[in-house]
Amino acid sequence: MIVVTTPTGQIGSEVLARLLDAGNGTTPVRVIVRDPARLSPGIRERVEVVQGSHADPAVLKEACEGADRVFWLVPPTPGADSVTGHFHAFTEPLCEVIGTQGIERVVAVSTLGRGVAENAGLISASLAMDEAIAATGVHYRALCPPALMENVLRQTASIRDEGVWTEALARDRVLRTCATRDVAAEAARLLLDATWTGYEDVPLVGPDDLTPEGVARVLAEVLDRPVRVRQITAAEQRAMLTRHGATEAWAQGVADMVDALNSQGFYGAAQPSTPATAPTSFRQWCEEVLKPATRGRHR
């Protein structure tokens, strides 16, 4: 039995689809979901559903009864009162379940930066999650992408209507990226393989080495229109997040992450790409995902 968290999320939904397509019904799948109505009827017919949050110990215990594998993702929650507390609230119940219910393998979405990132906000919290899960002794794979290409979708309107992409990364920094499809593909592959053991990080680094200006050039070429970078500081990004409803703690966690990326460069040019686990280029993703999303009327 495989348990899938965040089955309606950007990554979790694709992990679930891949598991169902590849498993052909031979491996049962159970999902934890707050709102089962968000699952399509076709999906609901093929999975067991446990309603609730995977931060709830009782819900997680019920979902993991008889299961041996878990796909784990702590959902980003801008309304959280504490970044560290948010990750801990999800991770502690998982560690308890691992110790009492026979979970053998966990595949989780983490991040690059181990051994490098210091005082890095959300990234530091994610790496601490890995350490806590690994300490249980469960067989563990931490999927480690850098920036997700899908983050660009948050700026679809401004890219389409104003030709502006806003970025807090320094102009001379290379920003490594990864498509969520590649994260999901590797997660599904590992969840369907019951032979691996121990603990390993799995880097998921796309083939590009683009600075913010390089990203803007690809956007302009794919969309066939001018696109420029609007450079902001980490402090400006923090203020922007709070204006849009994030707590001060979450916004500060993002700002700390940006400052760490700029000063420590662990998502940068020194990080080799991993074509076996992250083959999708940024240009390919823009053609297949962003370009269709930007279709519509310009101002």
N, C-alpha and C positions, 0 to 999 in steps of 0.2 A: 504494500500500500504506500502510495506517495501522497503526501500532504502538500498542497500548494497554498501559500499565502498571497495576498494581493492579487487574486485571480481576475479582477476587473481593471487592474492598473496597466500602465504602459508596457512594462516588462512582464509582469505576472500573467497577463492575458495571453501573451504570445508564448510564454513557457507552457501554459495550460494547453493551448491549441496544438503545439508541437508534441506534447506528451500524448495527447489523444490521437493525433494522426499517426504517430510512430508506434504507439503501444498496441493498436488494433484490439483494444479491449482486454488484453492479456494481463496488464498491470492496472489494478484499480486505482482510481485517483479520488481524493477527497479534498475539498476546498474550504477555506475559512473566508467568509465574506460577510460584511456588515449588512448589505442589502442584496439578497438573492435575486431580486427582480432585475438587477443590472446584468445578470448572466443571461445570455441568449437561451431560448427554449432548447435549441439543439445541444448546447453545452450542459444545461441542467439535467437533460435526460441521460447524460453519460458520466456524471460524477455524483459522489455523495456530497451533500452540503451541510456544513456546520455554520450556523449564523452567529456573528459576533465579531469581536476584535481579537487578533492573535496576541494582543497585550494582556488579555483577560486570562488568568491562569486556568479558570474552569473551562473556558472555551477551548483553549489550547490543549488541555488534558483530554477533553472529549474528542477533539479532532485527531489527536495522535494515538488514540487507543488502537492497538494492533498495527500501527504504521511502522515502517522501518526507514523511510526516507522523507526528508522535508526540504522544500524550496522555501528559503527565508529571505524576506526583504522588509526592512524597517521603513515604513512610508514617510516621506518628507512631510512635516507638519508645521507650517509657518506659524500656527497658533500656539505651539508648544511653549511652556513657561521656561524650559531649560533644554538646551540641546543635549547635554550629557544625560540629564534626567529622562528625556524622551527615549534615547537609545537604551538606557538601562531598564526602563519600564517594559520594553519589549523583550530585551535579551534575558533578563533574570527568569521569567517564566519558562522560556525555552530551555535554559540550562537545567532548571528543575525537572522538566519533562524528560530531557535526555537522560538524566540520572535515574529516573524511576520507571520509564515506560519502554525501554528497549529500542529507542531510535538508534539506528546504526550509522546513517550517513546524513549530513546536512550540506546543502549547496546554498550559499548566500551571496547576495550582491553587496560587495564592499567597494574598495577604491584603491587606486595606486597611492603610494606614498609611504609604505612601511619602511621603517628604518631611516626615513628622511624627514617626513612631515613632523613639525613641532608647532604646537599652539595653532593648529590649523582648523579650528572650529568643527564644522560638520565632518571633515575628513578625520580628525583625531577621534571623534566619537565613534565613527564607523570602524576604525582600526582597533579601538578598545573593545568593540563588539566582537571582532574576530578573536581577540585574545581570550575573552571570556568563554566563547563557545569552544575554542580549541582546548581550553583548560579542562573541559569535561572529559576529554579523551575520545570523543566521538570522531569518526572519520569525517574530515571536513575539507571542503574546497571553497575558498574565498575568491569569488570572481572580482577582478580588479580592473575596471575600466577607468579611464580618465574622464574628461567632460563628455557628456552624452550629446550626440548631434541633435537629438530631439529637443534639447533646451532652446535651440534656435527658433522652434515653432512658437515660443512665447512672444516672439517679436514679429510674427507673420505680418500683422497689420502695418507696423512702422516700416518694415522692409518693403512691402508692397506699395504702400501709399506715399511714403516719404523718401524711400531709398536710403534709410538710415538703420544701421545695426549698432546697438549700444553694447559696449564691452568695457569691463573694469580691468581686464588683464593688460599689463604694460605692452606698449606697441612693439617692443623688440622681443617679446617673449613668444616662443612657439607654444601653441596650445594643442596638445594631443587630444584626439577625440575617438569616440566609438559609437556605433549605431546600436540602438536597443535590440535590433533583430539579432545582432551577433552575440550580445549578452544572453538573450533567450535561447539561442541555438546551442550555446555551450552549456547552459544550465540544463536544458533538456537532455543533451547527450550524457552528461554526468549522472543525472537522475535515473536514466535508463540503464546505466552500467553499474552492476552490483559487484564489481571486482576491485575497484580502487580502494586504497587504504591510506591511513595517516592523514596528515594535514599539509596542504600546499596552497599557496597563492596562485591564481591563474590570471596572468596579465591579459588584458583585452585591449590592445592598442592598435588603432587603425593605421593605414599606410601613409597618412599625410603628415607634413611638418610645417603647418601653416601658422604664421603670425596673425594677429587680428586683421592687418591689412590684406594678408593673403586670403583669409576667409572672405573678406569683402569682395575681393577680385573674383573668387569662385562664384559667389552669390550673383555678382553683376553679369558674369558670363553666362551662367545658367538661366537667369531670369531675363537676360537681354535688356538690361536697364541699368543706369548708374546706381551703385550702392556705396555709401561711405561709412566709415567707422565714426561713431560718436564716442569719444573716450571719456570715461568717468572714473572717479576715484572710488576706492572701497567705501569711504565714508559717504559719498554720494549714493552709492548702491544701497548702503544700509538705510539711508533716509528714504530712498525710493521704496524699499521693501516695507518699511513701517507705514508709509503713506497708503500702501495697498493692503494693510491689515496684518502684517507680520508683527509678532511680539518683538520687543527690544532684544530679548535674548536670542531669538532665532536670527534676526537681522544682524546682530553682532557676530553670531556664528558663521554666517555667510561672509561677512566682512573679514573675519579672521582667516577664513579659507582663502579668500582672494589675496590678502596680504601674504599668506604663506606661499601661494602659487607664484606670486611675483618675486618674492625674496628668495625662495628656496628652489623653485623651478622643477619640482618633481613630476610635473606633467609635461615637461619640455623636451628639447631636442636630444638630450642625453638618454631618453627612454626609447629603446628600440621598439619598432612595430612588431606585431605578432600576427602575421598573415594567416596562420593556421586557425587562430581563434577569433580574429577581427579583420575579415577581408574587405569589408565595405569601405570604400573611399568617401570622403566628404562630397566630392562632385557627384558620385553615383547617388548618394543619399539625397542631395539637392534635386537631382533630376527626378527621382522616383517618389520622394515624399514632400519636400518643400515646394517644388514648383507647382504641383497640383493644389497644394494648400493655399498658394498665393493667387490663384486664379480668381478674378473678380474685377470690379470697377475701381479704377484709380480715382483719387480725388481730383 
